[in-house]
Amino acid sequence: MPAKIAASVAADLPTGWGLLSCSGAGAKVLVKAVKHEAKPLAETTYLGLLRAASGVGLNALQRARDAGFAEGERRGPAPRIGPP
């Protein structure tokens, strides 16, 4: 975060968060984050994340495109506006 803003925000950070301040001279740590022990995800959580991720990205764009083409074919040609 820019150094001018970072100083005023540092006191409002949630517990355990860290904050880096940057300027033209470089970056420095204003608030050091607390390191927590990582816990493995439950299998159901992991599978839910994979299912959710499968519906985004290129697959989602392709499905939206295909749905748009199908809707256009269903509606038929668009009426012409203006001179032929």
Backbone atoms as SQL, in Angstrom:
CREATE TABLE atoms (id INTEGER PRIMARY KEY, chain TEXT, resi INTEGER, resn TEXT, atom TEXT, x REAL, y REAL, z REAL);
INSERT INTO atoms VALUES
  (1, 'A', 1, 'MET', 'N', 0.841, -1.135, 0.000),
  (2, 'A', 1, 'MET', 'CA', 0.000, 0.000, 0.000),
  (3, 'A', 1, 'MET', 'C', 0.911, 1.229, 0.000),
  (4, 'A', 2, 'PRO', 'N', 0.506, 2.333, -0.644),
  (5, 'A', 2, 'PRO', 'CA', 1.314, 3.547, -0.641),
  (6, 'A', 2, 'PRO', 'C', 1.606, 4.015, 0.783),
  (7, 'A', 3, 'ALA', 'N', 2.825, 4.466, 1.010),
  (8, 'A', 3, 'ALA', 'CA', 3.281, 4.844, 2.353),
  (9, 'A', 3, 'ALA', 'C', 2.388, 5.898, 3.003),
  (10, 'A', 4, 'LYS', 'N', 1.881, 6.849, 2.240),
  (11, 'A', 4, 'LYS', 'CA', 1.039, 7.911, 2.813),
  (12, 'A', 4, 'LYS', 'C', -0.255, 7.358, 3.401),
  (13, 'A', 5, 'ILE', 'N', -0.799, 6.328, 2.792),
  (14, 'A', 5, 'ILE', 'CA', -2.049, 5.727, 3.269),
  (15, 'A', 5, 'ILE', 'C', -1.768, 4.676, 4.341),
  (16, 'A', 6, 'ALA', 'N', -0.694, 3.943, 4.195),
  (17, 'A', 6, 'ALA', 'CA', -0.389, 2.812, 5.070),
  (18, 'A', 6, 'ALA', 'C', -0.315, 3.197, 6.538),
  (19, 'A', 7, 'ALA', 'N', 0.285, 4.320, 6.856),
  (20, 'A', 7, 'ALA', 'CA', 0.441, 4.722, 8.249),
  (21, 'A', 7, 'ALA', 'C', -0.909, 4.904, 8.930),
  (22, 'A', 8, 'SER', 'N', -1.910, 5.414, 8.218),
  (23, 'A', 8, 'SER', 'CA', -3.221, 5.639, 8.823),
  (24, 'A', 8, 'SER', 'C', -4.061, 4.369, 8.895),
  (25, 'A', 9, 'VAL', 'N', -3.735, 3.371, 8.109),
  (26, 'A', 9, 'VAL', 'CA', -4.510, 2.132, 8.066),
  (27, 'A', 9, 'VAL', 'C', -3.953, 1.072, 9.010),
  (28, 'A', 10, 'ALA', 'N', -2.689, 1.138, 9.330),
  (29, 'A', 10, 'ALA', 'CA', -2.004, 0.088, 10.087),
  (30, 'A', 10, 'ALA', 'C', -2.701, -0.259, 11.399),
  (31, 'A', 11, 'ALA', 'N', -3.223, 0.722, 12.106),
  (32, 'A', 11, 'ALA', 'CA', -3.860, 0.470, 13.405),
  (33, 'A', 11, 'ALA', 'C', -5.206, -0.239, 13.271),
  (34, 'A', 12, 'ASP', 'N', -5.826, -0.194, 12.106),
  (35, 'A', 12, 'ASP', 'CA', -7.153, -0.770, 11.908),
  (36, 'A', 12, 'ASP', 'C', -7.141, -2.183, 11.328),
  (37, 'A', 13, 'LEU', 'N', -5.970, -2.774, 11.172),
  (38, 'A', 13, 'LEU', 'CA', -5.888, -4.110, 10.585),
  (39, 'A', 13, 'LEU', 'C', -6.469, -5.169, 11.529),
  (40, 'A', 14, 'PRO', 'N', -7.109, -6.208, 10.971),
  (41, 'A', 14, 'PRO', 'CA', -7.569, -7.314, 11.805),
  (42, 'A', 14, 'PRO', 'C', -6.384, -8.039, 12.443),
  (43, 'A', 15, 'THR', 'N', -6.636, -8.677, 13.562),
  (44, 'A', 15, 'THR', 'CA', -5.590, -9.417, 14.271),
  (45, 'A', 15, 'THR', 'C', -4.971, -10.462, 13.352),
  (46, 'A', 16, 'GLY', 'N', -3.656, -10.494, 13.330),
  (47, 'A', 16, 'GLY', 'CA', -2.942, -11.486, 12.539),
  (48, 'A', 16, 'GLY', 'C', -2.550, -11.037, 11.144),
  (49, 'A', 17, 'TRP', 'N', -3.100, -9.931, 10.671),
  (50, 'A', 17, 'TRP', 'CA', -2.772, -9.440, 9.337),
  (51, 'A', 17, 'TRP', 'C', -1.459, -8.673, 9.368),
  (52, 'A', 18, 'GLY', 'N', -0.823, -8.569, 8.206),
  (53, 'A', 18, 'GLY', 'CA', 0.390, -7.789, 8.054),
  (54, 'A', 18, 'GLY', 'C', 0.163, -6.663, 7.061),
  (55, 'A', 19, 'LEU', 'N', 1.117, -5.755, 6.978),
  (56, 'A', 19, 'LEU', 'CA', 0.982, -4.631, 6.057),
  (57, 'A', 19, 'LEU', 'C', 2.355, -4.214, 5.541),
  (58, 'A', 20, 'LEU', 'N', 2.469, -4.106, 4.221),
  (59, 'A', 20, 'LEU', 'CA', 3.677, -3.600, 3.581),
  (60, 'A', 20, 'LEU', 'C', 3.400, -2.198, 3.083),
  (61, 'A', 21, 'SER', 'N', 4.358, -1.329, 3.271),
  (62, 'A', 21, 'SER', 'CA', 4.272, 0.040, 2.801),
  (63, 'A', 21, 'SER', 'C', 5.269, 0.198, 1.658),
  (64, 'A', 22, 'CYS', 'N', 4.888, 0.906, 0.604),
  (65, 'A', 22, 'CYS', 'CA', 5.814, 1.084, -0.516),
  (66, 'A', 22, 'CYS', 'C', 5.912, 2.556, -0.901),
  (67, 'A', 23, 'SER', 'N', 7.068, 2.897, -1.377),
  (68, 'A', 23, 'SER', 'CA', 7.330, 4.246, -1.876),
  (69, 'A', 23, 'SER', 'C', 8.366, 4.128, -2.984),
  (70, 'A', 24, 'GLY', 'N', 8.779, 5.241, -3.519),
  (71, 'A', 24, 'GLY', 'CA', 9.793, 5.215, -4.572),
  (72, 'A', 24, 'GLY', 'C', 11.114, 4.624, -4.094),
  (73, 'A', 25, 'ALA', 'N', 11.360, 4.662, -2.783),
  (74, 'A', 25, 'ALA', 'CA', 12.609, 4.139, -2.214),
  (75, 'A', 25, 'ALA', 'C', 12.545, 2.638, -1.955),
  (76, 'A', 26, 'GLY', 'N', 11.368, 2.028, -2.082),
  (77, 'A', 26, 'GLY', 'CA', 11.248, 0.589, -1.833),
  (78, 'A', 26, 'GLY', 'C', 10.067, 0.273, -0.941),
  (79, 'A', 27, 'ALA', 'N', 10.102, -0.910, -0.333),
  (80, 'A', 27, 'ALA', 'CA', 9.012, -1.358, 0.527),
  (81, 'A', 27, 'ALA', 'C', 9.542, -1.669, 1.917),
  (82, 'A', 28, 'LYS', 'N', 8.664, -1.516, 2.921),
  (83, 'A', 28, 'LYS', 'CA', 9.044, -1.898, 4.278),
  (84, 'A', 28, 'LYS', 'C', 7.829, -2.465, 4.999),
  (85, 'A', 29, 'VAL', 'N', 8.092, -3.300, 5.991),
  (86, 'A', 29, 'VAL', 'CA', 7.041, -3.925, 6.778),
  (87, 'A', 29, 'VAL', 'C', 6.593, -2.947, 7.854),
  (88, 'A', 30, 'LEU', 'N', 5.305, -2.593, 7.843),
  (89, 'A', 30, 'LEU', 'CA', 4.770, -1.729, 8.892),
  (90, 'A', 30, 'LEU', 'C', 4.199, -2.562, 10.022),
  (91, 'A', 31, 'VAL', 'N', 3.482, -3.621, 9.670),
  (92, 'A', 31, 'VAL', 'CA', 2.910, -4.526, 10.665),
  (93, 'A', 31, 'VAL', 'C', 3.265, -5.933, 10.229),
  (94, 'A', 32, 'LYS', 'N', 3.890, -6.685, 11.115),
  (95, 'A', 32, 'LYS', 'CA', 4.286, -8.052, 10.775),
  (96, 'A', 32, 'LYS', 'C', 3.117, -8.995, 11.065),
  (97, 'A', 33, 'ALA', 'N', 2.780, -9.830, 10.091),
  (98, 'A', 33, 'ALA', 'CA', 1.680, -10.782, 10.239),
  (99, 'A', 33, 'ALA', 'C', 2.067, -11.897, 11.201),
  (100, 'A', 34, 'VAL', 'N', 1.072, -12.403, 11.913),
  (101, 'A', 34, 'VAL', 'CA', 1.269, -13.532, 12.812),
  (102, 'A', 34, 'VAL', 'C', 1.182, -14.807, 11.987),
  (103, 'A', 35, 'LYS', 'N', 2.145, -15.684, 12.144),
  (104, 'A', 35, 'LYS', 'CA', 2.143, -16.934, 11.389),
  (105, 'A', 35, 'LYS', 'C', 1.274, -17.960, 12.118),
  (106, 'A', 36, 'HIS', 'N', 0.365, -18.567, 11.386),
  (107, 'A', 36, 'HIS', 'CA', -0.541, -19.567, 11.946),
  (108, 'A', 36, 'HIS', 'C', -0.193, -20.940, 11.405),
  (109, 'A', 37, 'GLU', 'N', -0.484, -21.950, 12.178),
  (110, 'A', 37, 'GLU', 'CA', -0.282, -23.327, 11.733),
  (111, 'A', 37, 'GLU', 'C', -1.393, -23.684, 10.734),
  (112, 'A', 38, 'ALA', 'N', -1.024, -24.112, 9.565),
  (113, 'A', 38, 'ALA', 'CA', -2.002, -24.475, 8.545),
  (114, 'A', 38, 'ALA', 'C', -2.664, -25.804, 8.892),
  (115, 'A', 39, 'LYS', 'N', -3.979, -25.876, 8.659),
  (116, 'A', 39, 'LYS', 'CA', -4.722, -27.110, 8.879),
  (117, 'A', 39, 'LYS', 'C', -5.204, -27.605, 7.522),
  (118, 'A', 40, 'PRO', 'N', -5.162, -28.913, 7.291),
  (119, 'A', 40, 'PRO', 'CA', -5.638, -29.422, 6.006),
  (120, 'A', 40, 'PRO', 'C', -7.147, -29.225, 5.860),
  (121, 'A', 41, 'LEU', 'N', -7.578, -29.046, 4.618),
  (122, 'A', 41, 'LEU', 'CA', -9.004, -28.914, 4.342),
  (123, 'A', 41, 'LEU', 'C', -9.697, -30.260, 4.500),
  (124, 'A', 42, 'ALA', 'N', -10.944, -30.200, 4.936),
  (125, 'A', 42, 'ALA', 'CA', -11.744, -31.422, 4.974),
  (126, 'A', 42, 'ALA', 'C', -11.994, -31.871, 3.539),
  (127, 'A', 43, 'GLU', 'N', -12.172, -33.156, 3.342),
  (128, 'A', 43, 'GLU', 'CA', -12.377, -33.680, 1.986),
  (129, 'A', 43, 'GLU', 'C', -13.595, -33.047, 1.326),
  (130, 'A', 44, 'THR', 'N', -14.672, -32.843, 2.073),
  (131, 'A', 44, 'THR', 'CA', -15.884, -32.244, 1.492),
  (132, 'A', 44, 'THR', 'C', -15.627, -30.800, 1.066),
  (133, 'A', 45, 'THR', 'N', -14.842, -30.069, 1.835),
  (134, 'A', 45, 'THR', 'CA', -14.503, -28.688, 1.470),
  (135, 'A', 45, 'THR', 'C', -13.662, -28.674, 0.200),
  (136, 'A', 46, 'TYR', 'N', -12.690, -29.551, 0.134),
  (137, 'A', 46, 'TYR', 'CA', -11.815, -29.654, -1.022),
  (138, 'A', 46, 'TYR', 'C', -12.628, -29.974, -2.281),
  (139, 'A', 47, 'LEU', 'N', -13.532, -30.944, -2.180),
  (140, 'A', 47, 'LEU', 'CA', -14.355, -31.310, -3.335),
  (141, 'A', 47, 'LEU', 'C', -15.290, -30.173, -3.734),
  (142, 'A', 48, 'GLY', 'N', -15.825, -29.454, -2.747),
  (143, 'A', 48, 'GLY', 'CA', -16.681, -28.308, -3.050),
  (144, 'A', 48, 'GLY', 'C', -15.934, -27.222, -3.804),
  (145, 'A', 49, 'LEU', 'N', -14.688, -26.972, -3.408),
  (146, 'A', 49, 'LEU', 'CA', -13.879, -25.987, -4.118),
  (147, 'A', 49, 'LEU', 'C', -13.607, -26.409, -5.555),
  (148, 'A', 50, 'LEU', 'N', -13.332, -27.687, -5.752),
  (149, 'A', 50, 'LEU', 'CA', -13.095, -28.176, -7.111),
  (150, 'A', 50, 'LEU', 'C', -14.351, -28.053, -7.968),
  (151, 'A', 51, 'ARG', 'N', -15.508, -28.374, -7.389),
  (152, 'A', 51, 'ARG', 'CA', -16.764, -28.243, -8.150),
  (153, 'A', 51, 'ARG', 'C', -17.024, -26.790, -8.518),
  (154, 'A', 52, 'ALA', 'N', -16.815, -25.887, -7.567),
  (155, 'A', 52, 'ALA', 'CA', -17.042, -24.468, -7.834),
  (156, 'A', 52, 'ALA', 'C', -16.087, -23.942, -8.896),
  (157, 'A', 53, 'ALA', 'N', -14.829, -24.372, -8.849),
  (158, 'A', 53, 'ALA', 'CA', -13.831, -23.902, -9.808),
  (159, 'A', 53, 'ALA', 'C', -14.097, -24.436, -11.210),
  (160, 'A', 54, 'SER', 'N', -14.777, -25.565, -11.312),
  (161, 'A', 54, 'SER', 'CA', -15.029, -26.127, -12.637),
  (162, 'A', 54, 'SER', 'C', -16.039, -25.301, -13.425),
  (163, 'A', 55, 'GLY', 'N', -16.805, -24.450, -12.751),
  (164, 'A', 55, 'GLY', 'CA', -17.813, -23.660, -13.437),
  (165, 'A', 55, 'GLY', 'C', -17.339, -22.279, -13.844),
  (166, 'A', 56, 'VAL', 'N', -16.059, -22.005, -13.754),
  (167, 'A', 56, 'VAL', 'CA', -15.552, -20.683, -14.100),
  (168, 'A', 56, 'VAL', 'C', -14.509, -20.791, -15.210),
  (169, 'A', 57, 'GLY', 'N', -14.066, -19.661, -15.678),
  (170, 'A', 57, 'GLY', 'CA', -13.002, -19.640, -16.674),
  (171, 'A', 57, 'GLY', 'C', -13.505, -19.888, -18.081),
  (172, 'A', 58, 'LEU', 'N', -12.676, -20.530, -18.871),
  (173, 'A', 58, 'LEU', 'CA', -12.998, -20.739, -20.282),
  (174, 'A', 58, 'LEU', 'C', -14.244, -21.588, -20.477),
  (175, 'A', 59, 'ASN', 'N', -14.452, -22.588, -19.606),
  (176, 'A', 59, 'ASN', 'CA', -15.656, -23.412, -19.740),
  (177, 'A', 59, 'ASN', 'C', -16.913, -22.574, -19.578),
  (178, 'A', 60, 'ALA', 'N', -16.934, -21.684, -18.603),
  (179, 'A', 60, 'ALA', 'CA', -18.099, -20.830, -18.378),
  (180, 'A', 60, 'ALA', 'C', -18.306, -19.885, -19.557),
  (181, 'A', 61, 'LEU', 'N', -17.229, -19.327, -20.088),
  (182, 'A', 61, 'LEU', 'CA', -17.345, -18.442, -21.251),
  (183, 'A', 61, 'LEU', 'C', -17.885, -19.193, -22.462),
  (184, 'A', 62, 'GLN', 'N', -17.422, -20.414, -22.672),
  (185, 'A', 62, 'GLN', 'CA', -17.896, -21.216, -23.798),
  (186, 'A', 62, 'GLN', 'C', -19.378, -21.538, -23.643),
  (187, 'A', 63, 'ARG', 'N', -19.792, -21.906, -22.420),
  (188, 'A', 63, 'ARG', 'CA', -21.210, -22.212, -22.190),
  (189, 'A', 63, 'ARG', 'C', -22.080, -20.974, -22.423),
  (190, 'A', 64, 'ALA', 'N', -21.625, -19.793, -21.965),
  (191, 'A', 64, 'ALA', 'CA', -22.385, -18.562, -22.166),
  (192, 'A', 64, 'ALA', 'C', -22.477, -18.222, -23.652),
  (193, 'A', 65, 'ARG', 'N', -21.395, -18.408, -24.364),
  (194, 'A', 65, 'ARG', 'CA', -21.397, -18.158, -25.813),
  (195, 'A', 65, 'ARG', 'C', -22.368, -19.085, -26.523),
  (196, 'A', 66, 'ASP', 'N', -22.296, -20.371, -26.185),
  (197, 'A', 66, 'ASP', 'CA', -23.187, -21.343, -26.803),
  (198, 'A', 66, 'ASP', 'C', -24.649, -21.044, -26.489),
  (199, 'A', 67, 'ALA', 'N', -24.924, -20.630, -25.239),
  (200, 'A', 67, 'ALA', 'CA', -26.294, -20.285, -24.859),
  (201, 'A', 67, 'ALA', 'C', -26.769, -19.066, -25.638),
  (202, 'A', 68, 'GLY', 'N', -25.887, -18.097, -25.875),
  (203, 'A', 68, 'GLY', 'CA', -26.237, -16.916, -26.652),
  (204, 'A', 68, 'GLY', 'C', -26.564, -17.256, -28.092),
  (205, 'A', 69, 'PHE', 'N', -25.758, -18.131, -28.698),
  (206, 'A', 69, 'PHE', 'CA', -26.040, -18.554, -30.070),
  (207, 'A', 69, 'PHE', 'C', -27.362, -19.308, -30.142),
  (208, 'A', 70, 'ALA', 'N', -27.612, -20.186, -29.174),
  (209, 'A', 70, 'ALA', 'CA', -28.859, -20.949, -29.159),
  (210, 'A', 70, 'ALA', 'C', -30.053, -20.014, -29.019),
  (211, 'A', 71, 'GLU', 'N', -29.944, -19.016, -28.158),
  (212, 'A', 71, 'GLU', 'CA', -31.030, -18.048, -27.982),
  (213, 'A', 71, 'GLU', 'C', -31.246, -17.248, -29.265),
  (214, 'A', 72, 'GLY', 'N', -30.178, -16.857, -29.924),
  (215, 'A', 72, 'GLY', 'CA', -30.303, -16.137, -31.191),
  (216, 'A', 72, 'GLY', 'C', -30.984, -16.969, -32.259),
  (217, 'A', 73, 'GLU', 'N', -30.637, -18.253, -32.349),
  (218, 'A', 73, 'GLU', 'CA', -31.289, -19.135, -33.316),
  (219, 'A', 73, 'GLU', 'C', -32.765, -19.316, -32.984),
  (220, 'A', 74, 'ARG', 'N', -33.090, -19.380, -31.698),
  (221, 'A', 74, 'ARG', 'CA', -34.479, -19.558, -31.282),
  (222, 'A', 74, 'ARG', 'C', -35.311, -18.337, -31.643),
  (223, 'A', 75, 'ARG', 'N', -34.750, -17.148, -31.485),
  (224, 'A', 75, 'ARG', 'CA', -35.491, -15.919, -31.761),
  (225, 'A', 75, 'ARG', 'C', -35.599, -15.617, -33.251),
  (226, 'A', 76, 'GLY', 'N', -34.706, -16.146, -34.033),
  (227, 'A', 76, 'GLY', 'CA', -34.736, -15.886, -35.467),
  (228, 'A', 76, 'GLY', 'C', -33.981, -14.620, -35.809),
  (229, 'A', 77, 'PRO', 'N', -34.036, -14.207, -37.082),
  (230, 'A', 77, 'PRO', 'CA', -33.277, -13.030, -37.497),
  (231, 'A', 77, 'PRO', 'C', -33.796, -11.764, -36.820),
  (232, 'A', 78, 'ALA', 'N', -32.889, -10.867, -36.514),
  (233, 'A', 78, 'ALA', 'CA', -33.248, -9.581, -35.895),
  (234, 'A', 78, 'ALA', 'C', -33.906, -8.679, -36.925),
  (235, 'A', 79, 'PRO', 'N', -34.885, -7.900, -36.493),
  (236, 'A', 79, 'PRO', 'CA', -35.521, -6.972, -37.469),
  (237, 'A', 79, 'PRO', 'C', -34.526, -5.921, -37.918),
  (238, 'A', 80, 'ARG', 'N', -34.580, -5.560, -39.188),
  (239, 'A', 80, 'ARG', 'CA', -33.679, -4.553, -39.717),
  (240, 'A', 80, 'ARG', 'C', -34.150, -3.175, -39.294),
  (241, 'A', 81, 'ILE', 'N', -33.204, -2.347, -38.933),
  (242, 'A', 81, 'ILE', 'CA', -33.506, -0.955, -38.575),
  (243, 'A', 81, 'ILE', 'C', -32.763, -0.079, -39.555),
  (244, 'A', 82, 'GLY', 'N', -33.480, 0.816, -40.190),
  (245, 'A', 82, 'GLY', 'CA', -32.859, 1.739, -41.127),
  (246, 'A', 82, 'GLY', 'C', -32.973, 1.259, -42.566),
  (247, 'A', 83, 'PRO', 'N', -32.366, 1.978, -43.480),
  (248, 'A', 83, 'PRO', 'CA', -32.467, 1.631, -44.903),
  (249, 'A', 83, 'PRO', 'C', -31.721, 0.326, -45.214),
  (250, 'A', 84, 'PRO', 'N', -32.206, -0.406, -46.203),
  (251, 'A', 84, 'PRO', 'CA', -31.546, -1.681, -46.571),
  (252, 'A', 84, 'PRO', 'C', -30.185, -1.491, -47.176);
